[in-house]
Amino acid sequence: MVGVSAGLSSFSFEAELTEEEKGLIFLRARSAGLTFCGCAHAAFLCKLVQSLRCIIQDPSADRGSLASGEDSDICVGILGLGHMGKQLLLTLLEKTDIKPSYIKISTRRPESAVESIKTGVECFFDNGRLAAWADVLFLCCLPSDLHKVCVDLHSHISKRCLVYSFTSGVPVTRLAQLLGHNFILKPQYHFFACDTTDVWQSCTHLTTALTDPSLIEASCPLTTSGGISVGLNWVSAVLYSLLNICTYTSLGSSDALSAINTVLNDKSPHAVELEIFSLDFSH
């Protein structure tokens, strides 16, 4: 059917839209861009955290062995397996070194996560258990579910756990109150008028799109070339998060800054992947 209908405008998505509706098509590209940037930035953060963990556990290791320690794997929890949760899981499995056994998911319908289970990822419905286990916990739930989710998580999250929230409409200050937890990072995306927003239309398959140089460039946190930017505040929050991780391991301030600097400036094969966004942290 695809071959027969190829090139026929009457079979396209836009064919039945009114002129008013066609004016809103840009929202599809914006949605794809948000998903791409959200997953890419989350994977980047996980790579930084994992590399930092390697250095903290073995400060004498040379740069070529940053990712060699098996005990340095971080435990990543994903709460919610809707569209964002599924895309994030695919990104972490295919674009990071995190083993499936170090990723767990809590969802109201674990029986529907057959494909996830096949990869070796454990899936269940116990938000408190997930929070107590995770080093990094991604909140991918709907805003309408957030209050109950926070009730489930409250008092279960360890102090060392970094909560990364994709849930819209709830500021960090309010989320901290609901969770009784202050180690939280929430990306705030901003939109800019530009002529290149159509670049996101090619994000039909996320993990494939993450190898596209033009999309990677457009997703750089400090650029507006794709019409979407998370800005310097996110970069600063990531750096503070890395400092917090060092603090929770009782690392002194001088050693902590040295470890973070090593992660950000490392040129080993693993660390080259950390430069996916071509960030210059030296500024």
C-alpha positions as CSV (number, residue, x, y, z in Angstrom):
1,M,0.0,0.0,0.0
2,V,2.9,2.3,0.8
3,G,4.4,1.9,-2.7
4,V,1.1,2.5,-4.4
5,S,0.3,5.6,-2.4
6,A,3.8,7.1,-2.5
7,G,3.8,10.5,-4.1
8,L,0.0,10.9,-4.1
9,S,-0.9,14.1,-2.2
10,S,-4.5,12.9,-1.6
11,F,-3.1,10.2,0.7
12,S,-1.0,12.6,2.8
13,F,-1.8,13.6,6.3
14,E,-2.4,17.2,5.2
15,A,-4.8,16.4,2.5
16,E,-7.9,16.5,4.6
17,L,-6.9,19.5,6.8
18,T,-8.6,22.9,6.6
19,E,-6.5,25.9,5.9
20,E,-6.7,26.8,9.6
21,E,-5.6,23.4,10.7
22,K,-2.6,23.5,8.2
23,G,-1.4,26.5,10.1
24,L,-0.9,24.3,13.1
25,I,1.2,21.6,11.4
26,F,4.3,23.2,12.9
27,L,3.2,21.9,16.3
28,R,4.0,18.3,15.0
29,A,7.6,19.4,14.3
30,R,7.8,21.1,17.7
31,S,6.5,18.0,19.5
32,A,9.1,15.8,17.7
33,G,11.8,18.3,18.6
34,L,10.9,18.3,22.2
35,T,11.0,14.5,22.4
36,F,14.3,14.4,20.6
37,C,15.9,17.0,22.8
38,G,14.5,15.6,26.0
39,C,15.8,12.1,25.3
40,A,19.2,13.3,24.0
41,H,19.8,15.6,26.9
42,A,18.8,12.9,29.4
43,A,21.2,10.4,27.8
44,F,23.9,13.0,27.9
45,L,23.3,13.5,31.6
46,C,23.4,9.8,32.3
47,K,26.8,9.5,30.5
48,L,28.2,12.3,32.5
49,V,27.0,10.8,35.8
50,Q,28.3,7.4,34.9
51,S,31.7,8.7,33.9
52,L,31.9,10.8,37.1
53,R,31.1,7.7,39.1
54,C,34.0,5.8,37.5
55,I,36.4,8.6,38.5
56,I,35.1,8.8,42.0
57,Q,35.5,5.0,42.5
58,D,38.9,4.9,40.9
59,P,40.6,8.3,41.0
60,S,43.9,6.8,39.9
61,A,42.4,5.4,36.7
62,D,43.7,6.7,33.5
63,R,41.4,8.5,31.1
64,G,41.2,5.5,28.8
65,S,39.5,3.4,31.4
66,L,36.7,5.8,32.6
67,A,34.0,3.4,31.5
68,S,35.7,0.2,32.5
69,G,34.5,-0.3,36.1
70,E,31.5,-2.6,36.3
71,D,30.5,-1.2,39.8
72,S,30.3,2.3,38.3
73,D,27.1,1.6,36.5
74,I,24.3,3.9,37.6
75,C,20.8,2.6,38.4
76,V,18.3,4.4,36.2
77,G,14.6,4.4,37.0
78,I,11.8,5.4,34.6
79,L,8.5,6.2,36.1
80,G,5.8,6.0,33.4
81,L,5.9,4.2,30.1
82,G,3.8,6.5,27.9
83,H,5.3,8.1,24.8
84,M,8.1,9.9,26.5
85,G,9.0,7.0,28.8
86,K,9.2,4.6,25.8
87,Q,11.4,6.9,23.8
88,L,13.7,7.6,26.7
89,L,14.1,3.9,27.3
90,L,15.0,3.2,23.7
91,T,17.5,6.1,23.8
92,L,19.2,4.8,27.0
93,L,19.4,1.2,25.7
94,E,20.8,2.1,22.2
95,K,22.8,5.3,22.9
96,T,24.4,4.7,26.3
97,D,26.5,2.0,28.0
98,I,23.9,1.5,30.7
99,K,23.1,-2.2,30.9
100,P,19.5,-3.3,30.7
101,S,19.7,-4.8,34.2
102,Y,20.5,-1.4,35.6
103,I,17.3,0.1,34.2
104,K,14.0,-0.4,35.9
105,I,10.5,0.8,35.0
106,S,7.4,1.4,37.1
107,T,4.2,1.6,35.2
108,R,0.5,1.0,35.9
109,R,0.4,-1.6,33.2
110,P,3.7,-3.6,33.4
111,E,2.0,-6.5,31.5
112,S,1.9,-4.2,28.4
113,A,5.7,-3.7,28.4
114,V,6.5,-6.9,26.6
115,E,9.1,-5.4,24.3
116,S,10.8,-3.7,27.2
117,I,11.0,-6.9,29.2
118,K,12.5,-8.7,26.2
119,T,15.5,-6.4,26.4
120,G,16.2,-7.4,30.0
121,V,14.7,-4.3,31.6
122,E,12.7,-5.1,34.7
123,C,9.2,-3.7,34.7
124,F,6.7,-3.5,37.6
125,F,4.2,-1.2,39.3
126,D,5.8,-0.1,42.5
127,N,6.8,3.6,42.5
128,G,8.3,3.5,46.0
129,R,10.5,0.5,45.2
130,L,11.7,2.2,42.1
131,A,12.5,5.5,44.0
132,A,14.4,3.6,46.7
133,W,16.6,1.8,44.1
134,A,17.4,4.5,41.6
135,D,20.4,6.8,41.3
136,V,18.7,8.8,38.6
137,L,14.9,8.8,38.5
138,F,13.1,10.1,35.4
139,L,9.5,11.2,36.0
140,C,7.6,10.6,32.7
141,C,4.1,10.7,34.2
142,L,1.2,13.0,33.2
143,P,0.6,16.2,35.2
144,S,-2.8,14.8,36.3
145,D,-1.0,11.8,37.9
146,L,1.8,13.7,39.6
147,H,0.2,14.3,43.0
148,K,-0.4,10.6,43.5
149,V,3.0,9.7,42.2
150,C,4.6,12.1,44.7
151,V,2.6,10.5,47.5
152,D,4.0,7.1,46.4
153,L,7.6,8.5,46.2
154,H,7.6,10.6,49.3
155,S,10.0,9.3,52.0
156,H,11.2,6.5,49.6
157,I,13.7,8.6,47.6
158,S,17.3,8.4,48.8
159,K,19.2,11.7,49.3
160,R,21.7,10.7,46.6
161,C,18.9,10.2,43.9
162,L,18.7,12.8,41.2
163,V,15.1,13.2,40.1
164,Y,14.8,14.4,36.5
165,S,11.3,15.6,35.7
166,F,9.7,15.6,32.3
167,T,6.3,16.4,33.7
168,S,5.1,19.8,32.5
169,G,3.2,22.5,34.4
170,V,4.8,21.8,37.8
171,P,7.8,24.0,38.8
172,V,10.8,22.6,40.6
173,T,9.9,24.4,43.9
174,R,6.5,22.8,44.0
175,L,7.8,19.4,43.0
176,A,10.4,19.6,45.8
177,Q,7.5,20.3,48.3
178,L,5.5,17.4,47.0
179,L,8.4,14.9,47.1
180,G,10.1,16.2,50.2
181,H,13.3,16.0,48.1
182,N,15.6,18.8,46.8
183,F,17.9,17.0,44.4
184,I,15.8,17.7,41.3
185,L,16.5,18.7,37.7
186,K,13.8,19.9,35.3
187,P,14.6,21.1,31.8
188,Q,12.7,24.2,30.7
189,Y,12.5,24.4,26.9
190,H,12.1,27.6,25.1
191,F,11.0,28.2,21.5
192,F,12.4,30.6,19.0
193,A,11.2,31.7,15.6
194,C,13.5,30.4,12.9
195,D,13.6,29.0,9.4
196,T,14.9,25.6,10.4
197,T,12.1,24.1,12.6
198,D,11.3,21.7,9.8
199,V,14.5,19.8,10.7
200,W,12.5,18.0,13.4
201,Q,10.1,16.5,10.9
202,S,12.7,13.8,10.1
203,C,12.5,12.5,13.7
204,T,10.3,9.6,12.7
205,H,12.6,7.0,14.4
206,L,14.3,8.5,17.4
207,T,17.3,6.3,17.8
208,T,18.1,6.7,14.1
209,A,17.6,10.4,14.3
210,L,20.2,10.6,17.1
211,T,22.9,9.7,14.6
212,D,21.9,12.7,12.3
213,P,24.5,15.5,12.6
214,S,22.1,18.2,11.7
215,L,19.6,17.1,14.5
216,I,22.4,16.7,17.0
217,E,23.6,20.3,16.2
218,A,20.0,21.6,16.5
219,S,19.6,19.9,19.9
220,C,22.7,21.6,21.5
221,P,21.4,23.1,24.8
222,L,23.1,26.4,24.0
223,T,21.9,26.9,20.4
224,T,18.7,28.2,18.9
225,S,19.3,26.9,15.4
226,G,16.4,24.4,15.6
227,G,14.0,26.8,17.3
228,I,14.3,24.9,20.6
229,S,16.7,25.7,23.4
230,V,17.1,24.5,27.0
231,G,19.6,27.3,27.7
232,L,22.4,28.0,30.1
233,N,20.3,27.3,33.2
234,W,20.1,23.6,32.3
235,V,23.8,23.4,31.7
236,S,24.4,25.1,35.1
237,A,21.9,22.7,36.8
238,V,23.7,19.7,35.3
239,L,27.1,21.0,36.7
240,Y,25.5,21.6,40.1
241,S,24.0,18.1,40.0
242,L,27.5,16.6,39.3
243,L,28.8,18.6,42.3
244,N,26.0,17.2,44.5
245,I,26.9,13.7,43.5
246,C,30.5,14.3,44.6
247,T,29.3,15.8,47.8
248,Y,27.2,12.7,48.6
249,T,30.3,10.6,48.2
250,S,32.1,12.8,50.7
251,L,34.5,14.1,48.1
252,G,36.3,17.3,49.0
253,S,35.6,20.4,46.9
254,S,39.0,20.4,45.2
255,D,38.8,16.7,44.4
256,A,35.2,17.2,43.2
257,L,36.1,20.0,40.8
258,S,39.0,18.0,39.5
259,A,36.9,14.9,38.9
260,I,34.2,17.0,37.0
261,N,36.9,18.7,35.0
262,T,38.3,15.3,34.0
263,V,34.9,14.1,32.8
264,L,34.3,17.2,30.8
265,N,37.7,17.3,29.2
266,D,38.4,13.6,28.7
267,K,39.3,12.6,25.2
268,S,39.1,8.8,25.5
269,P,36.8,6.9,23.0
270,H,34.0,6.8,25.6
271,A,34.3,10.5,26.4
272,V,34.1,11.5,22.8
273,E,30.5,10.4,23.0
274,L,30.0,13.0,25.7
275,E,30.7,15.7,23.2
276,I,27.5,14.9,21.3
277,F,26.3,18.5,21.8
278,S,29.7,20.1,21.2
279,L,29.4,22.0,24.6
280,D,32.3,24.2,25.7
281,F,32.0,24.1,29.4
282,S,35.2,26.1,29.8
283,H,33.2,29.3,29.3
